[in-house]
Each structure stands twice: as C-alpha cells, then as structure tokens.
C-alpha cells in the first residue's frame, strides 16, 4: 500500500479515537498502579485474576503483525496454519502441566532463577541474555513492521522524520503507562486492548462479507478452495504433522520459557489459578485463530471476485487487509481498524519492555529498588528506539529477515537448557554453559547451510527443535552423572 489511503478514511476520527484510547490506558494504569511497589511491578503482588490474565494473553500472543499476516497467508497456503494452532494448544497444556508447577514451587519472579538453582549463576545469566536478545530483536522487528503500516494512514508523506516521531511517541506512551505498575498494569491494559482487537476482527469480517457477491455461482468453489485445513503432502513444508510439531515447540519455547509471557502467568495467586488461566488461554487462542483463518478465506473470495491481487494493485498479501480498511471500509470502520491494529501491537511491545526490565534487574543486577528499576526501563526503551531506527535507515529486507531469524534461533538453546535440567539429573559445569548456549545456534546455522547447499533442503520451522537438540546433546556431552548416595 503506497502513499495515502484512498477514499473514505477519516484521519480526524482516527486522531480522536487514538487520543481516547491512550487516555483510557492511562486511566487504567493510574487505577491499577495505586500503591504499586517493585513487587507489584515484577509480579502484580500475585493477585491478578486468572480470567483477566487469560483474556489479555491473547493480545500478547497475537501481535498486530499476526493480525495482518494470518488472514493474508490463507491466499497463499489455504488454512494449513490450523495444525500449527493445534500445536499451540498442546504446548499450552504442557506448560500448565510441567513448567508452571516448576516455577510456582520455587516462588520465582524471573523464570531464569530455575537455571541458577539447577546449574548456577552463569547459566541463569546465559538464559536471561538469550531471552533479552530474542525479545528485543523480535519485538522490535514486529513493531517496525506495524509502524510502517500505521505511517501510511497518516495525512503526511511517509519520511524518516515521520517514522522516528511515530516510533518515539509509541515507545514513550508504552513507557509512561507501564513504568509504575508494570505487570500489575499490563494484566488489565492487555485485557482492554484484546477487547479492541476482537472488535476490529469482527468489523473486518463484517465489511469483507458486505463486499462479497454472495449470488456468484462460483463462490462456493472459491471458498472451499481456500478452506483446506490439513496439508497431507509428505514433502510439503506445510505438512500437517510438521505444522503441529512446530506449533507445539514454538509455544513451549516462546511462551513457557519467555519471561514476558510467564511473568503475567506467575501473577496469579496460586498454581491452580495459573493453570486455569493457561487452559482458557489455549481455548481463546484456538477460537480467535479460527476466526482469523475464516477472515482469510473471505479475503480470498473477495480478491478472486475483484480480478486478483494484480488487479487490486498489491503484491504482498500482508498489504491486503490494511488496504481494504483504508479504501473500502466506511470511514468510521477504517479508523477503528487502525485503532485495533495499535491495540494488537501494544500488549506485546509493553510486555517486552516490562519483562526485559525485570530480567535485567532480577537476573543481572539482582536488585529490585524502584529507582534503579525505572532507570533500567528508560534504558531499555531507548534500546528499542535505537533498533527501530537502525531497521528503518538500513531498510534492507534481507537484514530484517536475518534479525528475525536470529531471534528465533536464540530460543532453541533456552529450550535445550531448560529441558536438560527437567529431564535429567546430570550436572554441567556452570561456566561451560556460557559457551554451549551460543555454540548450539552456530552449529544449527552451519548444519542448515550444509543441507541447503548440498541437499537442497531447508530445516524451516524445525530449526527450533534441531537447535534445542544440539544444545541438549552438548550439555549431555560435557555433563556428569549424579553422585551415588552414600549408604
């Protein structure tokens, strides 16, 4: 989508909605952060209502980029994303049954405290460093993509100055409404923002349905052509089993071993409440992803009836939903769509900002004083701004893909290290973890390059699993069996 939105879009209405939206966020923040101390910032005082946490988890799990990409991807790969969603559900169940009891038993605020107890301080800091790198880069790339989309809705010509101003304003708002209450605030603001995102999803489905000619005799065949759920071709990258396994491990690694996701789950009063929250989250994720895929099927029918992507003037399916919101939706609906896009982006970015701050304070500085925590949060916010500026000025799709891939590589060692600790009783010299953690993604990168060059095969979604297995194998290689108990 290039230049300005076409007919029907109201920037004035959007401005009013955005001002009202952020004003409400600050009202929620003010109420939720009353008498908030560092304990509330890091863990909400272990008093967060589990249904509210579960509902807000949707906003943190489905970013604004997912909101655009999942429906658009249906035009290229049908609904073959669905088995991955089933993998997400299985992953949430494992987190509830295995990881949450592990964290609650130890009363952890930072989940990487488990690594210190199991292996040592160096292991804890290695795990935390990999999380910080993953979250900072991954969240920055997702936020960068959404800011580029939002920029096109403003009544100004896109420029570097406009992008940097938009990024700075966005990060400043995130900083201001989270710096006092932290997790205690995020639990409630995430729920509010998830509600707005679901409203936007409903409006999108409604207006796409209005744009479809339901009397078209070819429509049933068109809809069914996009509605395939399971790809059973053995060699296909979207094969159902591959998708399911990938979704399972992605959820375990990027939710169960991710401080930003677990920090909110650990804010529930006890293990039973947190497990209920996880089960409800799984159900909500399943339902909403089905709605996103249904929206994708409808988009496919709409595009077919309008002569295809070329006739609309678009190249990327990710551009389709924003284009329609700007040019085909009524003015009010288009403005609400942009508001929903912002609401879908805020929870993930705010959680990243808060969790990285928590990890730096708890895992590296080992201090939780409020004054220090606020300074750390300001530095983390500035780091996000630097990454966003670098992404914009380098403006290289290949580099962006490398950074995003790097963020996914770094979850593999976390998965390997955690499950080595859970599944075995063997000990690893703490200092050796410092080089084993970076060694496994480098070996995985070399292996994938070899397979691509000589076998014309790409590990694809299985990168995470192979990476974790390599880390597990290296840990085993340098580990020692537990000493036999004296009789």
N, C-alpha and C positions, 0 to 999 in steps of 0.2 A: 504494500500500500504506500504509494508515494504522494508527497505533498499534503495538501489539506483534505479533510473529509469532504465528501460531496454533499448533496442536498440533504436537508432535514436535520442536521446535527446542530445542537444548541450549546455553544460554549458557555453562555451566560448561566443557563440552567446547571451545567456541569460544575461551574465555579461555586454556585450556591450549594449544590449537593456535597461537594468536597469540603467546603468550609463547615457545613453542618456535620458532616461525617467526622472530621477531625475534632470538632468541638465536642461531639459525643464521646469520642475516645478519651479526651482529656477529662470529661466529667466522670467516666467510668474509672479512669486512672486515679482521679482525685479521691473518689469514694473508696476504691479498693486499696489505696496505699496509705490510708489513715493509720497512724501508729505503726507504720511499716518499719521494721529494722532489717538488719542483714539476714536474719533467719527467715524473714518473710520474702526477701529478695531471692534467696537461693532455693527455698523450698515451700513458700506460701504458708509457713507455720504448720505444715501437714494438716491443713484444714480445708483444702479445696474439695468442693462437691464433685463426686466422680462423674455424674451425668454431664455436668458442665464441662469438665475436662475432656470427656469423650467427644462431645459435640465440637469443641474447639480444636481438637486434634485433627479434624478434617481439614481445617484451614491451613494447618501447618504441614499436613501431608500432601494436599493438592495445592500446589503453588499456582500463581497466575499463568505461568508457562504451561503447566499441565492442563489448565482450564482451556487454553487455546489449542494445544497440541494433540490432546487425546481425541477430540472430535475430528480435527483435521486429518489425523493419521488414518481414520477409517476410510478416507478416499483412496489411500494407497495400499492399506493392508487389511481391509474389511475390519471385523471386530476381533481379530486374532489377538488383541491385547487382553481379552477377557480371561484366558487361562492364567495370565500373569496376575490379574486381580485375585483369582482364586488362590494363587501362591501367596499374595499379601495376607489373605485371611488366615492361611495356615501358619504364616510367620507370626502374626499377632497371637495366635493360640500358643505357639512355642514360647514367645516372650512372656506371656501370662503364666505359663506353667513352669518355666525354667529360670528365666532371668529375673523377673520381679521378686520371686522368693529369695534369690541370691542377694539382691540389693536391699530388700527390707530387713532381712535377717541381720544385716550389718549396719543398718541405720544410715545409709550413705546419702549425702547430698550430691557429691560427684561420683558417678559410677566407676570412675577410674581408680577410686580408692580400693576397689576389689583387687586390682592388679598389684597395688602396693602390698596388700595383705598376703597375696598369693606368691608374688615373686620379689617385690622390693620397690624402693622409691624410683629407681631408674626406669623400671617397667611402667610404673604409673605415669611418669612424665613422658615416656615414649608414646604411650597410648593417648594421652591428652594432647600431645603435639600433633599426632596424626589426625585426631579429631579436629583440632583448631585449623590445621591446614585444609582439611576436607571441607569443613563448614564455611570457612572464609572464602575459598575459591568457588566452591559450588554455589553458595548463596549469592555471591557477587555476580556470577555469570547469569544466574536466573533473574536476578534483579535488573541486570544490564539489559537483558532481552525485553523485559516488560517496560522499562523506561523508554526504550526505543519505540515501542508501540504507543505508549502514552504521549510521547512527544508529537506524534503525528495528529493527535486530536486537538492540540493547542492552536490558537489562531495566529501563530507565528511561524516563520520559516525555520525548519529544523537547522540547528547550528551547534557548534561545540559549546558556545556560551549558554544556550538554552538547555542543553543536556546536562551540563555541570550544575547549573542553577536548580534544575529539576531534581538531580541526584542529591545535591546538598540539602534541599528543602525536605526531601523524603527522609533522608537519614537523620536530619535534625528533629523532625517530628517523631520518628521512632525513638530517638534518644530521650526526648523530653517526656514522652508518656510512659517510658519503662524505667527511667533512672531511679525512681524512688521505690516503686512496688515490685519491680522485677517479675518473677514468676507469679506472684500473687495478683498482679495486674494483668499479666498476659493470659491467665486462665479465663478471665472474664472478657477481655477485649477480643480474644480469639473466638469465643462463642458468638459475640456480636458480629464480628467480621464474617464468620462462617454463615450466619443467617443472611447477610447481604449477598454473599457469593451464591447461595442457593436460590435467592430471589432472582439474581441475574441469570442463573441457569434456567429457571422456569420461564422467565421472559424471553430468553433466546429460543427455547423450544417453541413457545407460543408464536413468535413472529416468523420463525422459519416455516412453521406449519401454515401460517397465513400466506406465505409466498409460494407455496407449492400448489400446482394444479392437480387437485385430487381426482378430477374427472379424466385425467390422462390414462388411457388404456394400458400404456406401457409402464405405469407407475409400480404396480405390484412386483413385476420382474426387476425393476430398478432397485426397489427397496430390498428385495431378497438377495440381490447381487452384492449388496454391501453388508448384509447381516450375518455372514458366516462367523461362527464363534470359535471353531476349532480347526486349525490347520494340521492335517494328518500326513502331509508330505514329509517323509523322513529326513530329506536333505534341506528342507526349508528352514531359514533362520527363525521363522515364526511358528515352528512346530509346537503343538500344544504342550507336550511334556517339557520341552526346553523352556517355554514361557513360564510354566508353573514353577519349575525348579528355580528359575531366575528370580521370579517374584518372591518366592519364599526366602531365598538368601539375601536379596536386596532389603527386604523388610527386617529380617533379623539383624543385619549389619547396620542399616541406615536409620533404623528406629530403636531396636533393642540395645545397640552399642553406641548410640549417639546421645551425647549429653543433652542437646537441645530438645530432643523428643522425650527422653526419660525424665528430665527434670520436672516436667509437668505431671507425669505419671506418679512420680515419687512425692508429689504434693498432696496426694490423697491421704486420708487419715490412717489407713492400715492396708495390709496386703490384700485382704478380701475386696475392699473398695477399689483398689488399683486394678485388680484382676477383672472386676465387673466393668470398669472403665475400658479396659483393653478389649473385652469381648464386644462391648457396644460400639467401640471404635471400628472394629472389624466389620460389623454389620452395616454401619453407616458408610464406610468406605466402599463396600460391595454395592450398595444401593446407588450411591452417587456416581460411581464409575459406570454402572449400567445406564444411568441417565445421560452421562457424557457420551457413551457409545451410541445411544439412541439418537442423540443430537447429531452425532457424526453421520449416521445413516440418513437422517433427514437432510443434512447438508449435501450429501452425495446426490440425493434425488433432486434437490434444488439446482445444483450445479449442472446435472445432466439436462434438466429442462431448460436451462439457460445457455446451452451450447458448449459447456465445458469450461475448464479453468482459463484457457486461452481467450475465449470469448469475453469472459469477465475482466480479463486483463491482469491476471495474477499468475505467479509462477510457483509460489510456495503455498501449501495447504495451511500453514500456520498463519497466513495473512487473511484467510477467508473469513473467519468469524469477526475479527476487528473491522474488516472492510464492510461487511454486511451491517454491522452495528452503526457504522459511520454513514453509510449511504442508503441503506434500505429500511432500517428500523425507523419508527417515528422519533421525533426529536427527543422526547422525554425518555423513551426506551434506550436510545443510543447513549444518552448521558448516564442512565442507570447502569448500562453495560460497562462503561468506563469506571464508574464507581465500584462495581463488582470486581473488576479487574484489579483495582487498587486494593480492595478488601481481600482478594485472594492472594495478593503479594505480601501484604503487611505481616500476617502471622508468622510465616517462615522467616522473614527478614528480622522481625523483632525477637523471635526465639533464638536465632543465630547470634544476634547482638548480646542478648542476656546470657546465653549459655557459654559463649566464648569468654565473656567477662567472668562468669562463675568459675570456669576451668582455670583461667589464669590465676585467679585469686586463691582457689582451693588447692589446685594441683601443683602450681609452681611457687607462688608466693607464700602459700599456706597461712594466709591471713584473711580475715573477713570484715575488717573495720570498714565502716560505711564511707569514710572519707577516701580511703585507698580504693575501695570498690568503684566509686564514682569517677576517680581519675582513670582507672583501668578502662571503664566503659567508654569514656571520652576518647581514649587512645584507640580502642577497638573500632569505634565509629569512624575515626579518621583513617584507620587502615582500610575499612570498607570503601571510603571515598577515594583513596589512592588506587585501589584495584579497579574501581569503576572508571576512573579517569584513564588509567592505562589501557583498559579494554576499549574505550572509546577512541583514543588517539591512535592506538595501534591498528584498530579497525581491520583486523585480519581474521576471517572466519576460521582458517586453519589453526591459528593460535588459540582462538576461543574454544575450539573443539579439543585441542591439546590440554588446555586448563581444565575443562570439564571432565575429560578422561582421567587426568591426573587426580582430580578429586574422587573419582570412582575407584581408582587404583588404591588409594590410601585407606579405604575401608577394609580391604582384604586382610592386611596384617592385623587389624583390630579383631576381625572375626577369628583368625587363626590363633591369636594370643589368648583371647577370652576362652575359646572352647578347648584349647590345650589345658588351661587351668581348670576348666569344669570337668572335662572327660578323663583327665589323667591325674595321678598323684605324684608325677615326676617333678623334680625341681630343676630349674635352669639358672645358672649364674646370672644375677641381675644385670651386670654390665654387658653381658653378651646380647641381651635383648636390644640394647642400643643399636647394634649393627644388624641384627637379624631382622628387625622391623623394616628398615629401608632396603635390605637385601632382597626380600621376597618380591616386592613390586618390580625391582630392577630385573630379577630373573624372569618374572612373568612377562615383562616387556620384551626381553630378549627371546623368550620362547614364542611369543605371539608373532614377533618379526620373522623368526625362522619358519614358522608354519605358513605365514603369508607368502614368503618368498619361495620356499621350496615345495610346499604342498597346496598352495592356493587356498588356504583355509584360515578363517579368522575365528578366534575364540568368542568374539561378540559378547553376549550377556554372560557367558560362562567365565569371563575374566575374573570376576569377583571370587567365584568358587575356586578356580585354579590358584589365584593369588593366596587365598586363605590356606589351601592345602600345602602350598610351598612353604608358607610361614610355619604351619604346623609341623611339617617334615623337618625344617631346620631346627625348630625348637626341640623336637624329639632327638635329633642327631646330637645336639650339644647338652642334652639333659642327663640327669642321673636318676636312677631308680630310688624310691624312698627307702630309707634305712629300716631294716627289720627291727621290730620292737624287742627290747631285751626281755628275756624270760624271767 
